[in-house]
């Protein structure tokens, strides 16, 4: 499972070490090359040192605004005491958890974030592969309100990757991985794919294992996805054939109309010549 700039790394694993991967690769708001996504064009002209400095400064300002000087303390010092946690609401706890994760991710230094930025824009080198080369099953979750990766980019992934499934979350933004229902869906799917009936304790008793239901739902959803792709391919093929047919009819009609006009033009020229 990968989010945003983690997508190229996850798909690179599918290319280099497919034998170590089991089940579907889940991508949340995945980064797509700017040449495909057609976004952030202006950043191609920004010098690399300027990009690094701006990225570092932006992260540092965010850390200061959240009450922490960059590199000043360890992430463990931001743990909330038990007494204070008991007084906090569910929303406040989630907010504190999100901030703690953010601070921990940038606790050591900013070089990793800068390297990811340079990698995303393929400044030093390309990814080394195309997303269209990845034949491993991929499931993309993307928000319709994502302001970094356009919906057209993930739809391109669905249309051009050999085995890619897209789930659009209405109103979701780039922080879609923080939504509980998205993570819950992904974890249930992973559990269903790794489920082994002979080793499952619930399957050994005369009750229906909930994972078996997930497996069945996953299978039905996969069949529907394949059916939609086949129908879309047939529709695209029929449209292209109808366009070719209409073009041929146009050429034939155009030739006929041209042939019909030639004698009329000659008759007019002949009448003018006779008049003079």
C-alpha positions as CSV (number, residue, x, y, z in Angstrom):
1,X,0.0,0.0,0.0
2,X,1.4,3.4,-1.0
3,X,0.2,7.0,-0.9
4,X,1.1,9.9,-3.2
5,X,4.9,9.8,-4.0
6,X,5.1,6.3,-2.6
7,X,3.3,5.0,-5.7
8,X,6.4,4.9,-8.0
9,X,8.3,3.0,-5.3
10,X,5.5,0.4,-4.9
11,X,5.2,-0.1,-8.6
12,X,8.9,-0.4,-8.9
13,X,8.8,-3.3,-6.5
14,X,6.2,-4.9,-8.7
15,X,8.6,-4.6,-11.6
16,X,11.8,-5.7,-9.8
17,X,10.7,-8.1,-7.1
18,X,7.2,-9.4,-8.2
19,X,7.9,-12.8,-6.5
20,X,8.0,-11.1,-3.1
21,X,4.6,-9.4,-3.6
22,X,1.3,-11.1,-2.7
23,X,-2.1,-9.8,-3.6
24,X,-3.1,-6.4,-5.0
25,X,-1.1,-3.2,-4.8
26,X,-3.2,-0.5,-3.2
27,X,-2.4,3.1,-4.2
28,X,-4.1,6.1,-2.5
29,X,-3.9,9.4,-4.5
30,X,-0.9,8.1,-6.4
31,X,1.6,10.3,-8.1
32,X,1.6,10.2,-11.8
33,X,4.4,11.5,-14.0
34,X,3.8,15.2,-15.0
35,X,4.2,14.3,-18.6
36,X,1.0,12.1,-18.3
37,X,-0.9,14.1,-15.6
38,X,-0.2,17.3,-17.5
39,X,0.1,19.2,-14.2
40,X,2.8,21.4,-12.5
41,X,4.2,22.2,-15.9
42,X,5.8,25.5,-14.6
43,X,7.9,23.5,-12.1
44,X,9.9,22.0,-14.9
45,X,11.6,25.4,-15.4
46,X,12.4,25.9,-11.7
47,X,16.0,25.1,-10.8
48,X,16.5,22.1,-8.5
49,X,18.2,24.0,-5.6
50,X,15.2,26.4,-5.5
51,X,12.8,23.5,-5.4
52,X,14.7,21.9,-2.5
53,X,14.9,25.2,-0.5
54,X,11.3,26.0,-1.0
55,X,10.2,22.5,0.0
56,X,12.4,22.5,3.2
57,X,11.2,26.0,4.1
58,X,7.6,25.1,3.7
59,X,7.9,22.0,5.9
60,X,9.8,23.9,8.6
61,X,7.1,26.6,8.7
62,X,4.4,24.0,9.1
63,X,6.4,22.5,12.0
64,X,6.8,25.9,13.7
65,X,3.1,26.6,13.3
66,X,2.3,23.3,15.0
67,X,4.4,24.2,18.0
68,X,7.7,22.5,17.2
69,X,10.9,24.0,16.2
70,X,12.5,21.9,13.4
71,X,15.0,19.3,14.7
72,X,14.6,20.6,18.3
73,X,13.0,17.6,20.0
74,X,12.3,14.0,19.4
75,X,8.8,12.8,18.3
76,X,8.4,10.8,21.5
77,X,8.3,14.0,23.5
78,X,5.0,14.9,21.9
79,X,3.0,12.1,23.4
80,X,-0.1,13.2,25.2
81,X,-0.4,12.3,28.9
82,X,-3.1,9.8,29.9
83,X,-5.0,12.4,32.0
84,X,-5.1,14.9,29.2
85,X,-6.0,12.3,26.6
86,X,-9.1,11.3,28.7
87,X,-10.4,14.9,28.5
88,X,-9.9,15.1,24.7
89,X,-12.7,14.5,22.3
90,X,-12.5,11.8,19.5
91,X,-11.8,14.5,16.9
92,X,-9.0,16.1,19.0
93,X,-7.4,12.7,19.5
94,X,-7.4,12.0,15.7
95,X,-6.0,15.5,15.1
96,X,-3.2,14.9,17.7
97,X,-2.4,11.6,16.1
98,X,-2.2,13.1,12.6
99,X,0.1,15.8,13.8
100,X,2.3,13.3,15.7
101,X,2.6,11.2,12.5
102,X,3.5,14.3,10.5
103,X,6.2,15.4,13.0
104,X,7.7,11.9,13.3
105,X,8.0,11.7,9.5
106,X,10.2,14.8,9.4
107,X,11.9,14.3,12.7
108,X,15.3,13.4,11.5
109,X,15.9,15.7,8.5
110,X,14.3,16.9,5.3
111,X,16.7,15.3,2.8
112,X,14.3,12.4,2.3
113,X,11.4,14.7,1.5
114,X,13.6,16.7,-0.9
115,X,14.8,13.5,-2.6
116,X,11.2,12.4,-3.1
117,X,10.4,15.8,-4.6
118,X,13.2,15.5,-7.1
119,X,12.2,11.9,-7.9
120,X,8.6,12.9,-8.6
121,X,9.6,15.5,-11.1
122,X,12.2,13.1,-12.6
123,X,14.9,15.8,-12.5
124,X,18.0,13.5,-12.1
125,X,16.6,10.5,-13.9
126,X,13.3,9.0,-15.0
127,X,11.4,6.3,-13.0
128,X,13.1,3.7,-15.1
129,X,9.8,2.1,-16.2
130,X,6.4,3.1,-17.3
131,X,3.2,2.5,-15.3
132,X,1.9,0.8,-18.4
133,X,4.6,-1.9,-18.0
134,X,3.2,-3.0,-14.6
135,X,1.0,-6.1,-15.0
136,X,0.5,-6.7,-11.3
137,X,-3.0,-6.1,-10.0
138,X,-3.4,-2.5,-8.8
139,X,-6.3,-0.8,-7.0
140,X,-6.3,3.0,-6.9
141,X,-8.3,5.1,-4.4
142,X,-8.6,8.7,-5.4
143,X,-10.5,11.8,-4.2
144,X,-12.5,13.9,-6.6
145,X,-11.3,17.0,-4.9
146,X,-7.6,16.2,-5.0
147,X,-5.8,19.4,-5.7
148,X,-2.4,17.8,-6.5
149,X,-3.2,14.8,-8.7
150,X,-6.0,15.4,-11.3
151,X,-8.7,12.8,-11.7
152,X,-7.7,12.5,-15.4
153,X,-4.3,11.2,-14.3
154,X,-5.7,8.2,-12.4
155,X,-8.3,7.6,-15.1
156,X,-5.3,7.3,-17.5
157,X,-3.9,4.7,-15.2
158,X,-7.2,2.7,-15.3
159,X,-7.4,2.9,-19.1
160,X,-3.7,2.1,-19.9
161,X,-2.4,-0.2,-17.2
162,X,-3.0,-3.9,-17.8
163,X,-4.8,-4.6,-14.5
164,X,-5.8,-1.4,-12.8
165,X,-9.0,-0.8,-10.9
166,X,-10.1,2.8,-9.9
167,X,-12.3,3.8,-7.0
168,X,-13.2,7.5,-6.9
169,X,-14.2,8.9,-3.5
170,X,-16.6,11.8,-3.8
171,X,-15.2,14.9,-2.1
172,X,-12.0,13.2,-1.1
173,X,-8.8,15.3,-1.1
174,X,-5.1,14.4,-1.2
175,X,-5.2,13.3,2.5
176,X,-7.6,10.5,1.5
177,X,-5.4,8.0,3.4
178,X,-6.5,9.5,6.7
179,X,-10.2,8.6,6.0
180,X,-11.1,5.6,8.1
181,X,-13.5,4.1,5.6
182,X,-10.8,4.0,2.9
183,X,-8.2,2.4,5.1
184,X,-10.8,-0.1,6.4
185,X,-11.7,-1.1,2.9
186,X,-8.1,-1.6,2.0
187,X,-7.2,-3.6,5.1
188,X,-10.3,-5.8,4.6
189,X,-9.3,-6.5,1.0
190,X,-5.8,-7.4,2.0
191,X,-7.1,-9.7,4.8
192,X,-9.5,-11.4,2.3
193,X,-6.7,-12.0,-0.3
194,X,-4.4,-13.5,2.4
195,X,-7.2,-15.6,3.8
196,X,-6.5,-19.4,3.8
197,X,-9.7,-21.3,4.5
198,X,-7.9,-24.4,5.8
199,X,-6.0,-22.4,8.4
200,X,-8.8,-20.0,9.4
201,X,-10.2,-20.8,12.9
202,X,-13.6,-19.2,12.0
203,X,-13.9,-21.4,8.9
204,X,-13.4,-24.5,11.1
205,X,-16.6,-23.8,13.1
206,X,-20.1,-24.0,11.6
207,X,-20.4,-20.2,11.1
208,X,-19.7,-18.2,8.1
209,X,-16.4,-16.4,8.3
210,X,-16.7,-12.7,7.5
211,X,-13.5,-13.0,5.4
212,X,-15.2,-15.5,3.1
213,X,-17.9,-12.9,2.5
214,X,-15.1,-10.4,1.7
215,X,-13.5,-12.8,-0.7
216,X,-16.8,-13.4,-2.5
217,X,-17.5,-9.6,-2.7
218,X,-14.0,-9.1,-4.0
219,X,-14.5,-11.8,-6.7
220,X,-17.8,-10.3,-7.8
221,X,-16.4,-6.8,-7.9
222,X,-13.4,-8.0,-10.0
223,X,-15.8,-9.7,-12.5
224,X,-17.8,-6.5,-12.8
225,X,-14.7,-4.5,-13.4
226,X,-13.6,-6.9,-16.2
227,X,-17.1,-6.8,-17.7
228,X,-17.0,-2.9,-17.7
229,X,-13.6,-2.9,-19.4
230,X,-14.7,-5.3,-22.0
231,X,-17.9,-3.3,-22.7
232,X,-15.9,-0.1,-22.8
233,X,-13.4,-1.7,-25.3
234,X,-16.3,-2.8,-27.6
235,X,-17.9,0.6,-27.4
236,X,-14.6,2.3,-28.3
237,X,-14.1,-0.2,-31.2
238,X,-17.6,0.4,-32.5
239,X,-17.2,4.2,-32.3
240,X,-13.9,4.0,-34.3
241,X,-15.5,1.8,-36.9
242,X,-18.5,4.1,-37.3
243,X,-16.2,7.1,-37.7
244,X,-14.2,5.2,-40.4
245,X,-17.5,4.3,-42.2
246,X,-18.7,7.9,-42.0
247,X,-15.4,9.2,-43.4
248,X,-15.6,6.7,-46.3
249,X,-19.1,7.8,-47.0
250,X,-18.1,11.4,-46.9
251,X,-15.2,10.8,-49.4
252,X,-17.6,8.9,-51.8
253,X,-20.2,11.7,-51.6
254,X,-17.5,14.3,-52.0
255,X,-16.2,12.6,-55.1
256,X,-19.7,12.3,-56.5
257,X,-20.5,15.9,-55.8
258,X,-17.2,17.0,-57.4
259,X,-17.9,14.9,-60.5
260,X,-21.4,16.4,-60.7
261,X,-20.0,19.9,-60.6
262,X,-17.4,19.5,-63.3
263,X,-19.9,19.4,-66.3
264,X,-21.8,22.4,-65.0
265,X,-18.6,24.4,-64.8
266,X,-17.6,23.4,-68.3
267,X,-21.0,24.3,-69.6
268,X,-20.7,27.8,-68.1
269,X,-17.3,28.3,-69.5
270,X,-18.5,27.0,-72.9
271,X,-21.5,29.5,-72.8
272,X,-19.2,32.4,-71.9
273,X,-16.7,31.5,-74.7
274,X,-19.6,31.3,-77.2
275,X,-21.0,34.6,-76.1
276,X,-17.7,36.4,-76.7
